């Protein structure tokens, strides 16, 4: 994904001020940056304008103002801000790049090309600009030009999923499907929940007639598409409420649905550090470990969930399942499976777990009873 860039030059007007000697302009700029970070772009714009009123000669503030306008799709206002930033600092590439992005979004491809080329002239080693130029060439149908631009971007940053995906999309247009698959799979290796990459890969499999892979890839794409807004909302929530344990727990749930297990685990741990009594966070941490087949970590997490809420039947059931999978401590498995069905007698899956354990332990009468309860519960669902 192409992103707007912030000017990385000295903020000369603010200088090297001591913490106790912050200027009014810098206070407004910092307030604006804080609003910008949490996606409150209208408030950010208001604060940027206050900073500009006190310091009208800072290209950084104008550039950031342009980005905020761009995020709100107020493109004419964004262009005005970027042009002012350029007038104040004509030898910096970032305003040119940001102008190129605006023209790209507006569909003004010749203007976008000119802006990106000016940025490249000022900073020939910045991969984002080549990615922008590659997208312009792709939209123009200039596939060879797009390949050259994207390859340059990949050369400069071989781990940028956005530029690798761009190259893959050009390969698809050219009918170079094997090369497209290689590029797109590299994107997914770097960023497992890249929604567009999964969509593009599914389309390639369809073109190849590989129905099974296409169906599986499209199924996960649909999960990603459905959770894209949830991810954005959950990530923004924890930015705005950094001490909300439930917010981190919810973020972990979204991460796990998108196969980002490490991020999910980190979010659950953060939730637990904020609220050690949050049973759902302990349970979800156990579930994440369980999915990674880290049974030795899953069981203690489930046990912590039960310590916080002894009525959590699903934690009892999952501990029992862990013991079955590890082929150890079947007596403990039996204890937890019995508790699960006691707490939630209508759950067919819990009766199924109990029947498996009883069979392994040779408790045929109880196993038969559990199977009957499982079948009865299934019919009622």
SENU-711822 format. One line per 8 residues: number of its first residue (from 1); their letters; for each residue x, y, z of N, C-alpha, C. Coordinates in pm, whole numbers, plus 50000, padded with zeros to 5 digits. Atoms other than C-alpha are relative to their C-alpha. Layout:
<sites>
NUM> a> X Y Z X Y Z X Y Z; ...
</sites>
This chain:
<sites>
1> xxxxxxxx> 50085 49881 50000 50000 50000 50000 50089 50125 50000; 49925 49877 50004 50135 50342 49908 49958 50090 50114; 50028 49916 49884 50162 50581 50199 50057 50139 49977; 49948 49864 50004 50204 50952 50235 50124 50008 50087; 49873 49989 49928 50546 51057 50355 50011 50134 50070; 49974 49879 49924 50653 51311 50612 50142 50048 49971; 49868 49945 50030 50944 51541 50542 50096 49969 50114; 49898 50033 49902 51259 51427 50718 50114 50101 49990
9> xxxxxxxx> 49897 49897 49997 51447 51754 50748 49993 50068 50134; 49997 49935 49871 51545 51965 51044 49885 50098 50013; 50110 49909 49972 51257 52150 51199 50064 50126 50060; 49911 49894 49955 51466 52465 51218 49930 50100 50092; 50067 49901 49919 51201 52688 51368 49992 49956 50146; 50008 50048 49863 51175 52464 51674 50138 49983 50060; 49864 50010 49953 51547 52411 51694 50019 49887 50099; 49972 50100 49896 51685 52216 51989 49955 50057 50133
17> xxxxxxxx> 50055 49938 49881 51455 52347 52257 50005 49904 50118; 50010 50080 49879 51470 52223 52613 49854 49965 50023; 50137 50044 49976 51164 52037 52736 49917 50108 50069; 50073 49897 49927 51073 52330 52958 49982 50126 49916; 50003 49880 50083 51106 52574 52668 49934 49970 49865; 50072 50035 50122 50854 52442 52415 49921 50120 49953; 50071 49884 50055 50718 52711 52185 49853 49968 49982; 50143 50024 50026 50343 52758 52136 49975 49929 49868
25> xxxxxxxx> 50018 50067 50129 50380 52653 51772 50029 49851 50013; 49967 50140 49984 50549 52328 51873 49893 49926 50080; 50107 50063 49922 50276 52258 52129 49883 49962 49908; 50110 50030 50092 50012 52282 51858 50039 49889 49903; 49954 50105 50091 50223 52068 51624 49996 49863 50069; 50002 50127 49926 50261 51799 51891 49856 49953 50023; 50142 50035 49985 49887 51811 51960 49945 49944 49869; 50046 50046 50131 49822 51776 51588 50053 49860 49970
33> xxxxxxxx> 49941 50132 50026 50060 51480 51563 49931 49892 50081; 50070 50098 49917 49884 51308 51851 49863 49967 49941; 50129 50024 50065 49545 51353 51683 50018 49920 49872; 49972 50068 50126 49697 51238 51353 50023 49851 50024; 49966 50140 49970 49828 50917 51511 49876 49916 50026; 50120 50077 49966 49484 50814 51635 49888 50019 49897; 50096 49990 50109 49310 50902 51310 49897 50111 50013; 50093 49886 49984 49138 51220 51431 50051 50114 49911
41> xxxxxxxx> 49935 49911 50095 49230 51410 51117 49943 50142 50002; 50057 49866 49995 48988 51701 51151 50061 50080 50115; 49937 49932 49887 49125 51784 51496 50147 50029 49970; 49861 49979 50036 49476 51738 51360 50014 50122 49910; 49995 49886 50091 49407 51987 51081 49986 50131 50077; 50019 49880 49919 49281 52241 51333 50128 50039 50073; 49876 49972 49926 49601 52207 51538 50114 50036 49906; 49897 49962 50098 49826 52216 51230 49983 50146 49958
49> xxxxxxxx> 50025 49861 50042 49661 52543 51125 50041 50098 50110; 49957 49913 49889 49721 52690 51472 50152 50010 50003; 49853 49998 50004 50087 52588 51446 50049 50087 49884; 49960 49921 50118 50109 52745 51098 49979 50148 50025; 50026 49859 49970 49956 53069 51225 50115 50060 50081; 49889 49954 49917 50243 53093 51472 50134 49983 49931; 49876 50025 50073 50508 52958 51236 49966 49967 49854; 50045 50022 50138 50413 53003 50869 50110 49954 49905
57> xxxxxxxx> 49888 50032 50089 50754 52899 50735 50054 49859 50019; 49953 50137 49978 50775 52533 50831 49943 49906 49893; 50050 50094 50101 50754 52287 50538 49945 49872 50063; 50048 50121 49934 50704 52000 50782 49852 50011 50034; 50141 49985 49958 50376 52139 50915 49910 49998 49878; 50083 49999 50121 50242 52206 50566 49989 49860 49941; 50004 50135 50054 50338 51857 50454 49906 49911 50081; 50089 50079 49913 50166 51700 50754 49855 50043 49984
65> xxxxxxxx> 50135 49950 50027 49863 51922 50694 49946 49938 49872; 50043 50062 50126 49851 51791 50338 49964 49855 50018; 50032 50142 49976 49861 51432 50460 49866 49986 50069; 50129 50006 49930 49571 51497 50698 49885 50026 49904; 50103 49973 50101 49368 51652 50415 49983 49879 49906; 50006 50116 50090 49457 51355 50193 49925 49885 50063; 50070 50107 49931 49334 51110 50455 49849 50023 50000; 50143 49967 50005 49000 51291 50449 49949 50014 49856
73> xxxxxxxx> 50033 49991 50144 49004 51282 50065 49967 50142 49956; 50012 49859 50039 49013 51662 50053 50124 50034 49917; 49877 50002 50079 49260 51646 49768 50047 50138 49955; 49958 49866 50043 49255 52007 49649 50070 50073 50114; 49936 49938 49884 49334 52130 49999 50136 49936 50028; 49873 50070 49980 49605 51866 50026 50105 50052 49902; 49905 49951 50100 49766 51980 49701 50050 50140 50035; 49959 49865 49961 49769 52341 49822 50104 49995 50112
81> xxxxxxxx> 49906 50012 49889 49944 52235 50142 50134 49947 49952; 49875 50056 50051 50201 52025 49958 50076 50103 49916; 49934 49899 50083 50271 52304 49711 50067 50106 50087; 49938 49904 49908 50336 52541 50000 50124 49940 50064; 49882 50068 49944 50571 52284 50156 50114 50003 49900; 49896 49997 50104 50758 52268 49824 50059 50140 49984; 49951 49864 50014 50781 52645 49802 50098 50034 50113; 49913 49975 49885 50940 52650 50147 50124 49912 50001
89> xxxxxxxx> 49886 50092 50003 51168 52352 50081 50003 49930 49865; 50012 50052 50137 51207 52298 49705 50090 49881 49968; 49907 50109 50032 51486 52037 49727 49969 49873 50076; 50039 50123 49931 51297 51776 49929 49904 49920 49914; 50077 50088 50088 51141 51476 49759 49859 49972 50052; 50126 50048 49943 50855 51405 49999 49876 50073 49950; 50121 49935 50053 50609 51676 49887 49968 49958 49857; 50023 50048 50137 50658 51570 49525 49933 49863 50002
97> xxxxxxxx> 50059 50135 49989 50585 51209 49622 49855 50007 50045; 50137 49989 49950 50276 51307 49819 49906 50061 49896; 50079 49944 50110 50154 51520 49529 49970 49891 49898; 50021 50110 50093 50202 51218 49305 49890 49906 50047; 50105 50087 49946 49985 51009 49536 49862 50061 49983; 50130 49933 50016 49706 51267 49526 49955 49991 49855; 50039 50006 50141 49710 51282 49147 49967 49856 49959; 50031 50140 50028 49717 50901 49136 49859 49965 50046
105> xxxxxxxx> 50135 50027 49949 49405 50887 49352 49893 50072 49918; 50094 49923 50082 49240 51152 49135 49993 49947 49857; 49998 50054 50136 49325 50954 48821 50071 50088 49900; 49924 49911 50089 49544 51232 48682 50139 49941 49982; 49878 50080 50008 49815 50992 48569 50121 50077 49945; 49883 49922 50045 50039 51233 48368 50055 50089 50111; 49955 49916 49889 50050 51470 48668 50070 49916 50107; 49939 50090 49901 50126 51178 48899 50140 49959 49954
113> xxxxxxxx> 49869 50039 50055 50408 51065 48668 50102 50111 50019; 49909 49886 49987 50562 51412 48667 50046 50019 50144; 49966 49981 49859 50547 51438 49046 50094 49890 50049; 49912 50109 49957 50701 51094 49102 50139 50013 49940; 49869 49986 50065 50978 51161 48850 50080 50114 50065; 49930 49893 49929 51061 51488 49027 50051 49951 50135; 49955 50056 49872 51078 51299 49356 50121 49910 49979; 49887 50090 50030 51310 51039 49199 50125 50081 49971
121> xxxxxxxx> 49885 49917 50031 51536 51315 49068 50066 50052 50128; 49946 49949 49874 51575 51443 49425 50046 49888 50093; 49964 50112 49912 51594 51102 49596 49989 49871 49920; 50007 50116 50090 51680 50821 49352 50005 49865 50071; 49991 50126 49925 51708 50558 49630 49881 49978 50092; 50119 50012 49916 51357 50585 49773 49900 49908 49929; 50079 50101 50071 51159 50272 49688 49853 50038 49986; 50141 49966 50007 50815 50420 49761 49965 50077 49873
129> xxxxxxxx> 50026 49920 50120 50846 50660 49470 49993 49911 49878; 50004 50093 50113 50925 50379 49227 49871 49916 50004; 50126 50074 49989 50625 50189 49365 49884 50084 49947; 50103 49912 50053 50406 50491 49292 50005 50009 49849; 49985 49995 50145 50548 50517 48942 49957 49868 49936; 50043 50130 50051 50493 50144 48895 49849 49989 49991; 50146 50006 50003 50127 50180 48984 49943 50086 49887; 50044 49916 50113 50088 50465 48735 50016 49924 49869
137> xxxxxxxx> 49975 50074 50124 50247 50255 48461 49902 49884 49983; 50096 50111 50006 50023 49961 48548 49864 50050 49956; 50130 49944 50038 49712 50177 48523 49999 50048 49856; 49991 49953 50139 49836 50313 48190 50011 49884 49901; 49981 50115 50088 49884 49960 48054 50142 49987 49949; 49859 50007 50037 50258 50016 48023 50066 49897 50091; 49957 50106 49910 50349 49679 48170 50152 49989 50012; 49854 50006 49993 50717 49686 48080 50054 50112 50090
145> xxxxxxxx> 49960 49889 49913 50754 50027 48243 49965 49972 50145; 50040 50034 49864 50564 49902 48547 50096 49899 50061; 49905 50100 49949 50793 49599 48580 50132 50066 50037; 49873 49933 49970 51102 49822 48562 49991 50079 50130; 50014 49918 49880 50968 50056 48829 49988 49914 50125; 50018 50086 49884 50856 49780 49064 50127 49922 50033; 49875 50072 49975 51180 49585 49019 50102 50091 50068; 49911 49904 49934 51374 49898 49113 49960 50015 50147
153> xxxxxxxx> 50048 49987 49862 51157 49934 49424 50035 49877 50082; 49967 50125 49930 51207 49568 49516 50149 49991 50027; 49854 50000 49981 51582 49604 49466 50038 50088 50119; 49969 49908 49890 51585 49897 49709 49948 49949 50134; 50056 50055 49875 51364 49718 49965 49937 49865 49970; 50050 50133 50037 51330 49342 49908 49892 49946 50093; 50098 50051 49905 51096 49304 50208 49875 50087 50009; 50120 49915 50002 50831 49562 50119 49888 49924 49929
161> xxxxxxxx> 50105 50080 50065 50512 49360 50056 49924 50076 49893; 50077 49921 50097 50346 49646 49871 50063 50001 49863; 49935 49993 50132 50605 49672 49597 50011 49862 49936; 49996 50136 50056 50639 49295 49559 49864 49963 49944; 50134 50028 50050 50262 49268 49523 49974 50075 49870; 50016 49925 50124 50267 49542 49262 50064 49929 49883; 49932 50075 50106 50518 49343 49062 49920 49876 49963; 50082 50118 50027 50303 49032 49098 49876 50033 49917
169> xxxxxxxx> 50119 49959 50074 49998 49219 48968 50034 50027 49852; 49959 49978 50139 50191 49324 48658 50021 49866 49931; 49979 50132 50059 50296 48965 48599 49866 49934 49964; 50132 50055 50031 49930 48862 48616 49948 50060 49870; 50047 49933 50122 49843 49120 48351 50075 49951 49877; 49920 50048 50113 50124 48987 48134 49981 49851 49973; 50019 50143 50017 50009 48628 48174 50116 49916 50050; 49884 50072 49945 50330 48532 48355 49960 49945 50138
177> xxxxxxxx> 50069 50043 49878 50136 48331 48612 50093 49935 50102; 49908 50062 49904 50416 48126 48764 50082 50105 50073; 49924 49892 49936 50619 48440 48828 49909 50080 50092; 50095 49929 49914 50308 48606 48967 49980 49926 50131; 50018 50080 49878 50255 48320 49213 50121 50014 50090; 49878 49986 49920 50617 48341 49326 50002 50134 50073; 50000 49866 49939 50584 48716 49390 49894 50011 50108; 50110 49986 49904 50247 48695 49563 50022 49914 50123
185> xxxxxxxx> 49970 50085 49884 50352 48404 49783 50107 50063 50087; 49899 49928 49921 50652 48612 49887 49935 50108 50085; 50075 49900 49924 50412 48888 49991 49936 49937 50123; 50070 50067 49891 50213 48644 50204 50099 49947 50104; 49896 50042 49906 50534 48509 50356 50041 50115 50091; 49962 49882 49922 50618 48863 50469 49883 50050 50084; 50120 49945 49935 50263 48967 50559 49885 49904 49978; 50091 50113 50019 50038 48667 50614 49856 50044 49975
193> xxxxxxxx> 50140 49957 50014 49716 48870 50626 49984 50114 49900; 50015 49901 50105 49768 49084 50318 49877 49964 49916; 50129 50035 50061 49411 49087 50191 50008 49994 49848; 49995 49996 50147 49481 49188 49832 50086 49888 49944; 49913 50108 50049 49761 48932 49800 49923 49869 49989; 50078 50123 50004 49523 48648 49884 49898 50006 49886; 50095 49988 50111 49267 48782 49635 50072 49977 49867; 49925 50016 50125 49527 48809 49359 50044 49856 49979
201> xxxxxxxx> 49956 50138 50011 49658 48461 49434 49883 49909 49960; 50118 50078 50037 49306 48317 49417 49968 50017 49852; 50029 49974 50141 49257 48483 49079 50099 49927 49908; 49901 50073 50080 49581 48331 48949 49966 49852 49996; 50037 50141 49996 49473 47985 49064 49879 49973 49911; 50117 50015 50087 49140 48036 48886 50044 49998 49853; 49951 49996 50138 49323 48129 48566 50071 49871 49962; 49929 50125 50026 49532 47812 48601 49907 49879 50005
209> xxxxxxxx> 50093 50110 49988 49221 47599 48661 50020 49916 50124; 49975 50072 49874 49339 47496 49009 49888 50036 50097; 50120 49964 49924 48995 47496 49170 50018 49983 50150; 49985 50027 49856 49099 47347 49504 50079 50111 50069; 49921 49893 49940 49371 47603 49575 49927 50134 49991; 50075 49875 50016 49153 47882 49442 49894 50012 50108; 50107 49997 49900 48868 47787 49677 50057 50026 50139; 49941 49983 49868 49094 47763 49983 50053 50143 50018
217> xxxxxxxx> 49945 49865 49992 49267 48092 49907 49890 50104 50006; 50112 49906 49999 48940 48269 49835 49927 49998 50133; 50067 50010 49871 48792 48141 50161 50073 50085 50104; 49925 49919 49903 49072 48300 50362 49994 50148 49961; 50017 49861 50043 49048 48616 50151 49871 50058 50057; 50128 49951 49949 48684 48646 50257 50008 50029 50150; 49978 49974 49856 48787 48617 50624 50075 50132 50018; 49922 49877 49989 49042 48891 50572 49917 50122 49963
225> xxxxxxxx> 50082 49886 50042 48800 49116 50387 49898 50036 50107; 50099 49975 49895 48541 49075 50663 50064 50061 50124; 49935 49951 49878 48794 49148 50938 50087 50123 49978; 49923 49877 50026 48974 49437 50765 49949 50119 50082; 50048 49886 49919 48745 49700 50923 50011 49975 50149; 49986 50032 49858 48754 49517 51257 50143 50022 50045; 49859 49980 49967 49133 49522 51249 50031 50149 50016; 49976 49856 49993 49143 49893 51176 49939 50060 50126
233> xxxxxxxx> 50069 49948 49882 48891 49963 51451 50071 49956 50129; 49937 50051 49879 49066 49742 51708 50137 50063 50022; 49869 49937 49986 49412 49884 51636 49987 50146 50040; 50020 49860 49963 49280 50238 51657 49952 50012 50144; 50052 49996 49863 49098 50157 51982 50114 49996 50102; 49892 50010 49901 49416 50053 52163 50094 50120 49993; 49923 49876 50007 49594 50362 52033 49933 50108 50084; 50073 49898 49926 49322 50574 52185 49981 49964 50147
241> xxxxxxxx> 50021 50048 49862 49282 50361 52500 50110 49900 50035; 49885 50090 49982 49629 50221 52572 49998 49919 50129; 50007 50074 49874 49529 50096 52918 49874 49915 50012; 50124 50079 50001 49215 49907 52817 50033 49854 49970; 49967 50142 50018 49274 49534 52871 49908 49933 49899; 50095 50064 50092 48960 49434 52684 50026 50042 49856; 49966 49957 50135 49070 49640 52386 50112 49915 49941; 49891 50085 50049 49392 49441 52359 49952 49856 49981
249> xxxxxxxx> 50056 50134 50019 49198 49118 52408 49924 49991 49868; 50074 49999 50127 48968 49211 52120 50093 50008 49880; 49902 49991 50109 49266 49306 51904 50064 49863 49976; 49943 50133 50014 49417 48964 51975 49907 49905 49926; 50098 50085 50068 49097 48794 51859 50004 50025 49849; 49995 49967 50142 49114 48978 51526 50131 49949 49939; 49871 50049 50051 49484 48900 51484 49997 49849 49979; 50000 50145 50012 49425 48532 51546 49914 49955 49883
257> xxxxxxxx> 50086 50034 50114 49140 48520 51294 50074 50020 49868; 49924 49968 50122 49386 48665 51041 50133 49924 49995; 49882 50088 49997 49651 48399 51124 50126 50072 50046; 49885 49929 49945 49877 48649 51300 50018 49958 50146; 49996 50060 49866 49943 48424 51597 50093 50075 50094; 49904 49931 49913 50250 48605 51731 49944 50133 50049; 50060 49873 49961 50069 48939 51729 49884 49977 50096; 50112 50032 49911 49765 48779 51891 50051 49969 50141
265> xxxxxxxx> 49943 50037 49870 49975 48629 52169 50050 50124 50074; 49949 49877 49938 50145 48964 52232 49884 50086 50051; 50115 49920 49958 49805 49137 52250 49933 49940 50124; 50059 50064 49883 49664 48881 52494 50087 50022 50123; 49909 49978 49887 49973 48914 52713 49990 50143 50050; 50016 49861 49960 49933 49291 52709 49869 50018 50078; 50128 49994 49929 49568 49252 52813 50014 49945 50142; 49982 50063 49869 49669 49021 53099 50085 50088 50092
273> xxxxxxxx> 49917 49912 49918 49938 49262 53216 49920 50118 50054; 50085 49889 49957 49672 49534 53236 49891 49953 50097; 50105 50054 49913 49410 49310 53401 50020 49850 50016; 49972 50143 49980 49534 48976 53539 49877 49916 50030; 50122 50075 49968 49176 48880 53631 49911 49980 49878; 50083 50010 50120 49047 48895 53272 50007 49858 49945; 49998 50142 50033 48957 48530 53219 50004 49976 49850; 50005 50022 50145 48884 48565 52848 50138 50019 49936
281> xxxxxxxx> 49867 49979 50056 49235 48697 52781 50089 49879 50027; 49924 50121 49969 49391 48398 52960 49954 49885 49910; 50051 50107 50086 49163 48162 52768 50047 50018 49856; 49960 49975 50139 49238 48328 52434 50149 49978 49979; 49856 50028 50009 49610 48311 52506 50023 49849 49990; 49990 50145 50010 49571 47939 52568 49958 49949 49864; 50049 50041 50132 49373 47904 52247 50104 50029 49892; 49896 49966 50098 49647 48083 52050 50116 49902 50008
289> xxxxxxxx> 49893 50099 49985 49914 47856 52194 49956 49863 49949; 50053 50130 50041 49691 47556 52130 50002 49987 49848; 49999 50002 50147 49656 47646 51762 50141 49983 49946; 49861 50018 50042 50033 47659 51740 50059 49869 50050; 49960 50131 49948 50047 47315 51904 50105 50012 50111; 49912 49981 49885 50235 47455 52203 49921 49962 50126; 50087 50052 49895 50050 47234 52448 50051 50037 50139; 49942 49970 49869 50292 47299 52734 49976 50143 50043
297> xxxxxxxx> 50034 49862 49969 50204 47669 52713 49849 50022 50004; 50145 49984 50006 49836 47629 52632 49934 49960 50132; 50065 50049 49878 49747 47427 52942 50011 50100 50115; 49995 49901 49891 49882 47680 53198 49913 50123 49974; 50084 49884 50031 49702 47962 53014 49853 49967 50026; 50137 50042 49972 49374 47769 53025 49976 49991 50150; 50014 50012 49855 49434 47700 53393 49989 50138 50066; 50014 49863 49948 49483 48073 53458 49861 50054 49971
305> xxxxxxxx> 50137 49958 50032 49151 48131 53284 49902 49945 50102; 50087 50063 49900 48986 47887 53523 50020 50061 50138; 49976 49935 49871 49153 48054 53820 49925 50132 50008; 50073 49873 50004 48991 48380 53709 49849 49978 49992; 50143 50031 50013 48656 48215 53626 49985 49847 49998; 50007 50146 49987 48601 47860 53753 49883 49939 49925; 50116 50051 50074 48277 47831 53552 50025 49992 49850; 49970 49994 50144 48452 47855 53214 50013 49859 49945
313> xxxxxxxx> 50004 50139 50045 48349 47520 53071 50094 49974 49883; 49918 50021 50119 48535 47567 52744 50147 49984 50036; 49861 50017 49956 48865 47600 52930 50022 49859 50052; 49991 50140 49954 48800 47267 53105 50009 49905 49879; 50001 50088 50117 48720 47106 52771 50132 50005 49925; 49878 49988 50079 49026 47245 52598 50122 49943 50072; 49892 50065 49926 49257 47132 52876 49993 49849 49978; 50016 50143 50026 49113 46785 52835 50049 49963 49861
321> xxxxxxxx> 49955 50026 50137 49173 46803 52460 50153 50005 49992; 49853 49991 49999 49533 46913 52523 50063 49871 50053; 49946 50123 49943 49593 46609 52741 49981 49882 49905; 50021 50106 50100 49441 46381 52475 50106 50010 49891; 49904 49980 50109 49665 46534 52208 50143 49968 50041; 49865 50029 49952 49974 46500 52423 50015 49856 50048; 50001 50140 49959 49875 46141 52514 50060 49982 50140; 49948 50005 49863 49950 46208 52880 49894 50053 50096
329> xxxxxxxx> 50088 49950 49894 49769 46269 53208 49851 49985 49967; 50140 50022 50036 49442 46111 53097 49908 50009 50121; 50082 49981 49881 49321 46113 53456 49963 50147 50018; 50029 49856 49994 49352 46493 53454 49904 50038 49887; 50091 49974 50111 49184 46496 53114 49857 49963 50038; 50132 50046 49958 48894 46299 53260 49937 50099 50097; 50049 49903 49902 48862 46543 53549 49945 50125 49929; 50042 49877 50067 48842 46844 53318 49882 49975 49905
337> xxxxxxxx> 50111 50030 50090 48612 46676 53066 49869 49985 50078; 50120 50014 49918 48367 46583 53342 49951 50137 50048; 50040 49866 49959 48371 46942 53466 49938 50078 49885; 50054 49928 50117 48308 47072 53116 49854 49964 49976; 50138 50040 50026 47992 46866 53068 49909 50034 50117; 50080 49960 49884 47877 46945 53422 49959 50147 49987; 50026 49856 50010 47904 47318 53355 49919 50037 49875; 50069 49969 50127 47768 47306 52997 49946 49870 49941
345> xxxxxxxx> 50049 50132 50042 47560 46989 52955 49938 49997 49861; 50062 49998 50132 47411 47104 52625 50102 50006 49887; 49896 49988 50101 47746 47127 52443 50041 49862 49950; 49972 50132 50056 47780 46825 52214 50151 49972 49994; 49855 50020 50012 48154 46880 52163 50062 49955 50131; 49943 50035 49871 48220 46850 52534 49972 49853 50033; 50034 50143 49980 48039 46515 52552 50089 49913 49910; 49913 50075 50090 48243 46401 52253 50141 49986 50059
353> xxxxxxxx> 49868 50006 49934 48566 46490 52437 49999 49898 50113; 50010 50093 49888 48449 46299 52741 49994 49855 49951; 50011 50137 50051 48359 45993 52534 50135 49948 49951; 49867 50041 50047 48705 45988 52376 50090 49960 50116; 49914 50029 49885 48879 45998 52713 49956 49872 50069; 50049 50120 49935 48655 45733 52865 50035 49874 49920; 49961 50114 50085 48723 45505 52569 50147 49967 50019; 49857 50022 49980 49098 45552 52611 50030 49938 50136
361> xxxxxxxx> 49978 50052 49865 49069 45471 52981 49925 49870 50025; 50073 50125 49985 48846 45170 52923 49872 50013 50081; 50125 49976 49925 48543 45328 53093 49884 49994 49899; 50094 50018 50111 48298 45182 52839 49860 50050 50032; 50135 49955 49966 47976 45253 53027 49990 50152 49994; 50003 49853 50001 48060 45619 53077 50021 50052 49857; 49978 49960 50138 48188 45643 52720 49871 49989 49919; 50126 50019 50071 47858 45504 52587 49900 50108 50039
369> xxxxxxxx> 50091 49895 49951 47661 45745 52805 50036 50135 49937; 49956 49873 50058 47872 46037 52678 49965 50008 49851; 50035 49999 50143 47816 45934 52315 49851 50025 49981; 50145 49978 50010 47441 45920 52372 49964 50146 50027; 50027 49858 49969 47445 46266 52530 50049 50090 49885; 49947 49923 50112 47659 46394 52243 49903 49998 49883; 50095 50012 50111 47412 46263 51984 49871 50076 50029; 50123 49927 49963 47114 46405 52174 50022 50150 49991
377> xxxxx> 49970 49857 50005 47282 46745 52207 50014 50049 49855; 49982 49962 50141 47371 46746 51837 49865 50016 49932; 50134 49991 50061 47008 46685 51741 49928 50128 50041; 50068 49880 49948 46899 46983 51952 50061 50129 49946; 49935 49880 50050 47146 47223 51791 49937 50051 49871
</sites>
